């Protein structure tokens, strides 16, 4: 089962810094979604976000450490930002996320995302989860137009790998009948 959550959003012309005050709304929304899934008996919970949604999910995991979330996939995650925008910096958040993280980006994505791939990878290493991974999808733009099947396969393959690891007792990601 999937559950799509609407994160706080502003008009397209909004500056990134205008999202900073909205970050306080994110934990309430994500926790409500997790609570809903929990009441339905749906487990495991894996967060998947794209672009700013991935940034918000990464910030949530870094600051809340909700152990009900077993893994996180960030697609086209925002990169390191100037000091005044540190709250929107996935490079900082990724250092603090304890769950396995899959960082996916397209080779033809936004320059700031492509150029910060090494920084994001280094942050995941600093977080210390050996099951985190980074994947570049060749030819994909920021929206993965015509690369959707490869994007989906990348996520499924990584989650299946985590489940295989779980059978060996190394990751707490259990699959239910859903």
C-alpha positions as CSV (number, residue, x, y, z in Angstrom):
1,X,0.0,0.0,0.0
2,X,1.1,3.5,-0.7
3,X,0.0,6.7,1.0
4,X,0.8,10.1,-0.7
5,X,1.2,13.0,1.7
6,X,1.0,16.6,0.5
7,X,3.8,18.6,2.0
8,X,3.5,22.3,2.5
9,X,3.7,24.1,-0.8
10,X,4.0,27.7,-2.0
11,X,3.5,29.3,-5.4
12,X,6.0,28.3,-8.0
13,X,7.7,31.7,-7.9
14,X,8.5,31.3,-4.1
15,X,12.1,31.5,-3.1
16,X,13.6,28.4,-1.3
17,X,14.1,30.4,1.8
18,X,10.4,31.0,2.0
19,X,9.9,27.3,2.7
20,X,12.0,27.4,5.9
21,X,9.1,28.5,8.2
22,X,7.0,25.7,6.6
23,X,9.3,23.0,7.8
24,X,7.6,23.1,11.2
25,X,4.4,21.7,9.4
26,X,6.2,18.7,8.0
27,X,6.5,16.5,11.1
28,X,2.8,16.8,11.9
29,X,1.9,15.6,8.4
30,X,4.4,12.8,8.2
31,X,3.6,11.5,11.7
32,X,-0.2,11.6,10.9
33,X,0.5,9.5,7.8
34,X,2.6,7.0,9.8
35,X,-0.1,6.9,12.5
36,X,-2.7,6.2,9.8
37,X,-0.7,3.4,8.3
38,X,0.1,2.0,11.8
39,X,-3.7,1.9,12.6
40,X,-4.3,0.0,9.4
41,X,-1.5,-2.5,10.3
42,X,0.6,-1.5,7.3
43,X,4.3,-2.1,7.8
44,X,7.1,-1.4,7.0
45,X,7.0,2.3,6.5
46,X,9.4,3.7,3.9
47,X,9.4,7.4,3.1
48,X,10.0,8.4,-0.5
49,X,10.2,12.0,-1.6
50,X,11.1,14.0,-4.7
51,X,13.0,17.3,-4.8
52,X,11.7,19.6,-2.0
53,X,9.6,16.7,-0.7
54,X,12.7,14.7,-0.3
55,X,14.4,17.6,1.5
56,X,11.5,17.9,3.9
57,X,11.5,14.1,4.6
58,X,15.2,14.1,5.2
59,X,14.9,17.0,7.6
60,X,12.0,15.1,9.4
61,X,14.2,12.0,9.8
62,X,17.2,14.0,10.9
63,X,15.4,15.9,13.5
64,X,12.7,13.4,14.7
65,X,14.4,10.0,14.3
66,X,11.1,8.3,14.0
67,X,12.0,4.6,14.2
68,X,8.7,3.6,12.7
69,X,10.3,4.7,9.4
70,X,12.5,1.8,8.3
71,X,14.1,3.3,5.2
72,X,14.1,6.5,3.1
73,X,14.4,7.2,-0.6
74,X,15.3,10.7,-1.7
75,X,14.8,11.3,-5.4
76,X,16.5,14.4,-6.9
77,X,17.4,15.7,-3.4
78,X,18.3,19.3,-3.0
79,X,21.9,20.0,-2.5
80,X,24.0,22.0,-0.1
81,X,22.7,25.5,0.2
82,X,24.2,28.7,1.4
83,X,24.6,29.1,5.2
84,X,21.4,31.0,5.7
85,X,19.5,28.1,4.1
86,X,21.0,25.3,6.2
87,X,17.6,24.0,7.2
88,X,17.0,23.1,3.5
89,X,20.4,21.3,3.2
90,X,20.1,17.6,2.7
91,X,23.9,17.3,3.0
92,X,23.5,18.3,6.7
93,X,20.3,16.1,7.2
94,X,21.8,13.0,5.7
95,X,24.6,12.9,8.3
96,X,22.0,12.4,11.0
97,X,19.6,9.9,9.4
98,X,20.0,6.5,11.0
99,X,17.7,4.6,8.6
100,X,19.1,3.2,5.3
101,X,18.9,5.9,2.6
102,X,18.7,5.6,-1.1
103,X,19.8,8.8,-2.9
104,X,18.7,8.8,-6.5
105,X,19.5,11.5,-9.0
106,X,19.5,11.9,-12.8
107,X,22.6,12.7,-14.7
108,X,20.7,15.5,-16.5
109,X,19.1,16.9,-13.3
110,X,19.5,20.4,-11.9
111,X,23.3,21.2,-11.7
112,X,23.2,21.8,-7.9
113,X,21.8,18.3,-7.4
114,X,24.3,16.6,-9.8
115,X,27.3,18.6,-8.5
116,X,26.6,17.8,-4.9
117,X,26.2,14.0,-5.3
118,X,29.6,13.4,-3.7
119,X,28.7,15.6,-0.7
120,X,25.5,13.7,-0.2
121,X,27.3,10.3,-0.5
122,X,29.9,11.4,2.1
123,X,27.1,12.5,4.4
124,X,25.5,9.1,4.2
125,X,28.8,7.5,5.0
126,X,29.2,9.8,8.1
127,X,25.7,8.7,9.2
128,X,27.1,5.2,9.4
129,X,24.4,3.1,7.8
130,X,26.2,0.6,5.6
131,X,22.9,-0.1,3.7
132,X,22.6,3.4,2.3
133,X,23.3,3.8,-1.3
134,X,23.4,6.4,-4.1
135,X,22.3,5.7,-7.7
136,X,22.7,8.0,-10.7
137,X,20.2,7.3,-13.5
138,X,21.9,8.1,-16.8
139,X,20.0,10.4,-19.1
140,X,17.3,11.2,-16.5
141,X,16.3,14.8,-15.9
142,X,14.9,16.2,-12.6
143,X,11.5,14.8,-13.3
144,X,12.7,11.4,-14.8
145,X,10.7,11.9,-17.9
146,X,10.8,8.6,-19.9
147,X,13.0,7.1,-17.1
148,X,10.1,6.2,-14.8
149,X,10.5,2.4,-15.2
150,X,14.2,2.6,-14.4
151,X,13.4,4.8,-11.4
152,X,10.8,2.4,-10.1
153,X,13.1,-0.6,-10.7
154,X,15.9,1.1,-8.8
155,X,13.7,1.6,-5.7
156,X,12.2,-1.9,-5.8
157,X,15.7,-3.5,-6.2
158,X,17.1,-1.6,-3.2
159,X,14.1,-2.4,-1.0
160,X,14.3,-6.1,-2.0
161,X,18.0,-6.0,-1.1
162,X,17.1,-4.6,2.3
163,X,14.6,-7.4,2.8
164,X,17.2,-10.0,1.9
165,X,19.6,-8.4,4.4
166,X,16.8,-8.5,7.0
167,X,16.6,-12.3,6.6
168,X,20.2,-12.3,7.8
169,X,19.3,-10.1,10.8
170,X,21.1,-7.0,9.7
171,X,18.3,-4.6,8.9
172,X,14.9,-4.3,10.6
173,X,12.7,-4.0,7.5
174,X,9.9,-6.6,7.6
175,X,7.5,-7.1,4.7
176,X,3.9,-7.6,5.3
177,X,1.2,-9.0,3.1
178,X,0.5,-5.6,1.5
